[in-house]
Amino acid sequence: MAAIEHVAVAVNSVQTTTSSTYGDVTGAAIASSSFTAGKKYLITVTAQLSLSANSILGYCSVLHGTTMFAESELILSSTTANFWHVYQWRTVWTAVTSEGIKLQFKNGDNSTTLSCNFVSILAINLSDDLTENTDWFFAERANDDALSTTPLDGASITFTPGTAGHDWLVGTYAQVQPGATNTSSISNMSRSGEAASSVPSARLESFQSGTTIFSYPLTRVFSLGNASNTFKEQSATSSGVAHTRLHSSVFALNLNKFRVHSSAYTEADAALSATDYATELATLSITPAVAGDVWIGAYWGFDSQATGREAEFRLQEGANDIPAGQTTANYQFKWGGDNADETPLGIETVQSLTATEYTIALDASADSATSTPAGQHRQLWAVTMELPAAFQPSWGQHATQIVGGAF
């Protein structure tokens, strides 16, 4: 058996910067030697960020070679020091000779500290063993779009799966620059055709206008029939025309093209406990056919119900954090400034697992149960990088690099 060609990098110790000039997050890079020019790769990046002071901007972005993916830039702010924020971004990239991938960060001045931890970068070769516009689809819209209260279509894909009953991982992404502090920007994943839905969705009210950039990375797994399906990213504003969508994308991947996968999705809200990590938002089991890498991810929306609410969340296998250290770190997540905020939160990791059963769980809580904060649109997925037994791939290469201890 062989795995699809992929490279995974993890940074599981705090990296910091006090510079107002972009610099590398130590260890958060995939070298150019891991890519073949002209081939297409799924690049998916997650990280957690925090500023040591309020009213300062923090920046994070991904580079190919020395060039920033402009749509990857997140600019965060906070009214309170040491709150944490999720960075999550994915794209399909056509590799360029002598170019690698790396994560960079900077802060808004030269005295504040911007911290970064729990970084995961995964690159999967889509060209050799999967077929574009059959096994996977990707579209993006790079135009700046003024938003209104009517949801505005962004990137869109339409396809008819060749086999009914296969599971498809769908991700939408919107990069939005708020234009006012008294209205929210909104993004949702729209499905039409075989069935209709408009979730997951997320909304945030900015602390600052014209300087911050929000990102809305939404993920959900769908079991699709042999019928036409359209998936779109849609963005809107809660009132007026105050926000600008800078970029929009949508990606879909047939998980049945891998040897083993598992997923769990629950749309309904789950009331969050005030006891750290006491609410289990989602759980799944997976048994790899052979020892090897497994891509594990979680997405959920934090429905705060109050401006002062903070969330905690972690990903575990059995009783062990994956990656290690989340429970001890006990990071407090808060971004928007309104009681209607529905904050998109997620984490990804690549684990080296043996051929035995594993139980994966997403746990969460809030700093207080007052106003009944909740977790919504709860999604877990786990995918072995092993290809089906009957498949004879042209590549079997894989690599995993870790900074700051084992997963």
C-alpha positions in Angstrom: 0.0 0.0 0.0 1.1 3.6 -0.4 0.1 7.0 0.8 -0.9 10.0 -1.3 2.1 12.3 -1.5 1.8 14.8 1.3 3.9 16.8 3.7 2.8 17.9 7.2 4.5 20.4 9.5 3.5 21.2 13.1 4.7 23.8 15.6 3.4 23.0 19.1 5.3 25.5 21.2 4.8 29.2 21.5 6.6 31.4 19.0 6.7 35.2 19.5 7.5 38.4 17.7 7.8 42.0 18.8 8.6 43.2 15.3 6.4 45.4 13.1 8.0 43.7 10.1 6.9 40.3 8.8 9.1 37.5 10.0 9.0 33.7 9.9 7.2 31.6 12.5 10.0 29.3 13.4 9.5 25.8 12.1 6.3 26.7 10.2 7.6 26.0 6.7 7.6 23.4 4.0 10.7 23.5 1.8 10.6 23.9 -2.0 12.1 20.4 -2.4 8.8 19.0 -1.2 7.0 20.3 -4.3 7.1 19.6 -8.0 6.7 22.6 -10.2 3.5 22.7 -12.2 1.6 20.2 -10.0 -1.3 21.3 -7.9 -1.4 21.0 -4.1 -4.0 21.5 -1.4 -2.5 23.8 1.2 -4.3 24.0 4.5 -3.0 26.0 7.4 -4.2 26.5 11.0 -2.7 28.4 13.9 -3.6 30.2 17.1 -2.6 33.8 17.7 -2.7 36.3 20.7 -1.6 39.9 21.3 -0.2 41.0 24.7 -1.9 44.4 24.6 -5.3 45.8 23.4 -5.9 48.2 20.5 -2.8 46.9 18.7 -3.0 45.0 15.3 -1.6 41.5 14.8 -0.8 40.2 11.3 -0.5 36.6 9.9 -0.1 35.4 6.4 1.3 32.6 4.2 4.0 33.0 1.6 5.0 31.0 -1.4 8.6 31.7 -1.9 8.9 35.3 -1.0 5.4 36.3 -2.2 2.4 36.6 0.1 -0.8 34.9 -0.8 -2.7 38.2 -0.4 -5.9 36.3 0.4 -4.2 34.6 3.3 -3.6 37.7 5.4 -5.4 38.1 8.7 -5.3 41.3 10.6 -6.6 41.0 14.2 -7.3 43.3 17.0 -8.7 42.9 20.5 -10.2 45.1 23.2 -8.5 43.0 25.9 -4.9 41.7 26.0 -4.1 38.0 25.7 -7.3 36.8 24.0 -6.6 34.1 21.4 -7.8 34.0 17.8 -7.9 31.2 15.2 -6.0 31.5 11.9 -7.3 29.1 9.3 -6.8 29.2 5.5 -6.6 26.8 2.6 -6.1 27.1 -1.1 -5.1 25.1 -4.2 -1.6 26.1 -5.3 0.3 25.3 -8.5 3.8 24.8 -7.3 6.6 27.1 -8.7 10.2 26.1 -9.1 12.3 26.8 -6.0 9.3 28.0 -4.0 8.3 26.6 -0.6 5.5 27.5 1.8 5.8 29.3 5.1 3.8 31.1 7.8 4.8 34.6 8.8 3.6 37.1 11.5 4.2 40.6 12.8 2.6 43.0 15.3 1.4 46.6 15.0 4.3 48.2 16.9 7.7 47.3 18.2 6.9 46.7 21.8 3.8 44.5 21.9 4.2 40.7 21.7 2.3 38.6 19.1 2.3 34.9 20.1 1.6 32.0 17.8 1.1 28.3 18.7 -0.4 25.1 17.6 0.5 25.6 13.9 -0.4 22.9 11.3 0.6 23.1 7.7 -0.5 20.3 5.3 0.3 20.1 1.6 -1.4 17.3 -0.4 -0.4 16.5 -4.0 -3.7 16.6 -5.9 -2.2 16.1 -9.4 -0.8 12.6 -9.3 -3.5 10.3 -7.7 -6.6 12.5 -7.9 -8.4 14.0 -10.9 -9.3 17.6 -11.0 -13.0 18.4 -11.5 -13.8 14.7 -10.7 -12.3 13.9 -7.3 -11.8 17.5 -6.3 -13.0 21.0 -7.2 -11.7 24.5 -6.5 -12.8 28.0 -7.4 -12.0 31.5 -6.1 -13.1 35.1 -6.6 -10.5 37.7 -6.1 -12.6 40.8 -6.8 -13.4 43.3 -4.0 -17.1 43.2 -3.4 -19.1 45.8 -1.4 -21.5 43.9 0.9 -25.1 44.6 1.7 -27.8 42.9 3.7 -28.6 40.6 0.7 -26.1 37.6 0.6 -23.7 38.1 -2.2 -22.4 35.1 -4.2 -18.6 34.6 -4.1 -16.7 31.6 -5.4 -18.9 28.8 -6.7 -18.6 25.2 -7.9 -21.2 22.9 -9.5 -20.7 19.2 -10.0 -22.4 15.9 -10.1 -20.6 13.1 -8.1 -20.0 10.0 -10.2 -21.0 7.7 -7.3 -23.9 8.3 -4.9 -23.3 8.1 -1.2 -19.7 9.3 -1.1 -18.6 11.8 1.5 -17.3 15.2 0.3 -15.4 17.6 2.5 -16.4 21.1 1.5 -14.7 24.3 2.6 -15.6 27.9 1.9 -13.4 30.9 2.8 -14.1 34.6 2.8 -11.6 37.4 3.6 -13.5 40.5 4.7 -12.4 44.0 5.7 -14.9 45.6 8.1 -15.9 49.2 7.2 -17.7 50.0 10.5 -17.7 48.9 14.1 -21.5 48.9 14.6 -22.4 46.2 12.1 -21.4 42.6 11.5 -20.0 40.9 8.5 -21.5 37.5 7.7 -20.4 34.5 5.6 -22.2 31.3 4.9 -21.8 28.1 2.9 -24.6 27.8 0.5 -25.7 24.5 -1.1 -28.3 24.1 -3.8 -29.4 21.6 -6.4 -29.8 18.1 -4.8 -30.6 19.8 -1.5 -30.6 23.3 0.0 -28.8 24.6 3.1 -27.0 27.8 4.2 -24.9 26.5 7.1 -22.3 26.6 8.4 -22.4 30.3 8.8 -20.5 32.8 10.9 -20.7 36.5 11.8 -18.4 39.0 13.6 -18.5 42.6 14.6 -15.2 44.4 14.4 -13.5 46.4 17.2 -11.9 48.6 14.5 -12.9 49.6 11.0 -10.8 49.9 7.9 -7.7 48.2 9.5 -8.6 44.7 10.5 -9.2 41.8 8.2 -11.5 39.0 9.2 -11.4 35.5 7.8 -14.3 33.1 7.6 -13.1 29.5 7.1 -16.2 27.2 7.1 -16.0 23.4 6.8 -18.6 20.7 6.5 -18.8 17.1 5.2 -21.7 16.2 3.0 -22.9 12.8 1.8 -23.9 13.5 -1.8 -26.1 11.7 -4.3 -25.5 11.2 -8.0 -27.1 14.6 -8.6 -26.1 18.1 -9.4 -24.8 20.1 -6.4 -23.8 23.8 -6.2 -21.7 25.1 -3.3 -21.1 28.8 -2.9 -19.5 31.1 -0.4 -21.9 34.0 0.3 -21.2 37.1 2.3 -23.4 39.9 3.7 -23.5 42.7 6.3 -26.0 42.9 9.1 -27.1 46.4 8.1 -26.1 49.0 5.6 -23.1 48.7 3.2 -20.2 48.8 5.5 -17.9 45.9 4.7 -15.8 44.7 1.7 -15.2 41.1 0.8 -11.6 41.0 -0.5 -11.5 37.3 -1.5 -13.7 34.2 -1.7 -13.0 30.6 -2.4 -14.6 27.1 -2.2 -13.0 23.7 -2.3 -14.5 20.2 -2.4 -12.7 16.8 -1.9 -14.1 13.3 -2.3 -13.1 11.6 1.0 -13.9 8.1 -0.5 -10.8 8.5 -2.7 -8.9 7.6 0.5 -8.7 4.2 2.0 -10.4 5.1 5.4 -12.3 8.1 6.6 -14.8 9.1 9.2 -16.8 12.2 9.9 -19.4 13.5 12.3 -21.6 16.6 11.9 -24.3 18.1 14.2 -26.1 21.3 13.2 -28.0 21.9 16.4 -26.7 24.2 19.1 -25.1 22.6 22.2 -25.2 24.7 25.4 -21.6 25.3 26.6 -20.6 24.4 30.2 -18.7 26.9 32.3 -16.4 24.0 33.4 -13.3 23.9 31.1 -13.8 21.5 28.2 -16.9 19.8 29.8 -19.1 20.0 26.7 -18.4 17.3 24.1 -19.4 19.0 20.8 -18.5 16.1 18.5 -16.9 12.6 18.5 -16.0 10.0 15.9 -14.1 6.7 15.6 -11.6 5.7 13.0 -9.6 2.5 12.4 -6.8 2.9 9.9 -6.2 -0.1 7.7 -2.4 0.3 8.1 -0.1 2.4 10.2 0.3 5.9 8.7 -0.6 9.6 8.7 -4.2 10.6 9.4 -5.5 14.1 8.7 -7.8 15.2 11.5 -9.8 18.4 11.7 -12.5 20.1 13.6 -14.8 23.1 12.9 -17.5 24.7 15.0 -19.2 28.1 15.5 -19.1 29.8 18.9 -22.5 31.5 19.4 -21.5 33.8 22.2 -24.9 35.3 23.2 -23.1 38.0 25.2 -20.3 40.5 24.4 -18.1 39.3 27.3 -18.2 35.6 26.5 -15.0 33.7 25.8 -14.6 30.1 24.5 -12.2 27.3 25.2 -11.8 24.3 22.9 -9.5 21.3 22.4 -9.1 18.3 20.1 -8.4 14.9 21.8 -7.7 11.3 20.9 -9.0 9.3 23.9 -7.7 11.2 26.9 -4.7 12.8 25.0 -4.7 16.3 23.4 -3.9 16.3 19.7 -1.7 18.3 19.4 -0.4 18.0 23.0 -0.6 20.9 25.4 -4.0 22.4 24.6 -5.6 21.6 28.0 -2.7 23.0 29.9 -2.5 26.1 27.7 -6.3 26.7 28.3 -6.4 29.5 25.7 -9.4 31.9 25.8 -10.9 32.6 22.4 -12.7 35.8 21.6 -12.8 38.0 18.5 -15.9 40.0 17.7 -17.5 42.7 19.7 -21.2 41.9 19.7 -23.6 39.5 21.5 -24.7 38.2 18.1 -21.2 37.0 17.2 -20.9 33.5 15.8 -17.1 33.0 15.7 -15.7 30.4 13.4 -13.2 28.2 15.3 -11.2 25.2 14.1 -8.1 23.2 14.4 -6.3 20.6 12.3 -3.5 18.1 12.9 -1.8 15.2 11.2 -1.3 12.2 13.4 0.8 9.1 12.9 -1.6 6.3 13.9 -1.4 2.5 13.9 -4.0 0.1 12.6 -6.3 0.1 15.6 -9.4 2.0 16.6 -9.2 5.6 17.8 -11.8 7.9 19.2 -11.5 11.6 18.4 -13.4 14.2 20.3 -14.0 18.0 20.1 -14.5 19.5 23.6 -15.5 23.1 24.4 -16.7 25.4 27.1 -17.3 29.1 27.9 -16.0 31.3 30.7 -19.5 31.6 31.9 -22.9 29.9 31.2 -24.7 33.2 31.6 -26.9 34.0 28.5 -26.4 30.4 27.3 -23.5 30.5 24.9 -23.5 27.6 22.5 -21.5 25.6 20.0 -23.1 25.2 16.6 -22.4 23.6 13.2 -20.1 21.0 14.8 -17.9 19.1 12.4 -15.2 16.5 12.9 -13.3 14.6 10.2 -10.5 12.1 10.0 -8.9 10.9 6.8 -6.1 8.4 6.3 -3.5 9.5 3.8 -3.5 5.9 2.6 -5.0 5.3 -0.8 -7.5 2.5 -1.5 -6.0 -1.0 -1.5 -6.7 -1.6 -5.2 -5.2 1.7 -6.2 -1.6 1.8 -7.6 -0.4 5.3 -7.1 2.5 7.0 -8.8 3.6 8.5 -5.5 3.9 7.1 -1.9 6.0 9.8 -0.4 5.0 11.5 2.9 6.8 13.4 5.6 5.8 14.9 9.0 7.9 17.5 10.8 7.2 18.7 14.4 8.6 21.7 16.3 8.0 21.8 20.0 7.4 18.1 20.9 5.4 15.2 19.6 1.8 15.4 18.6 
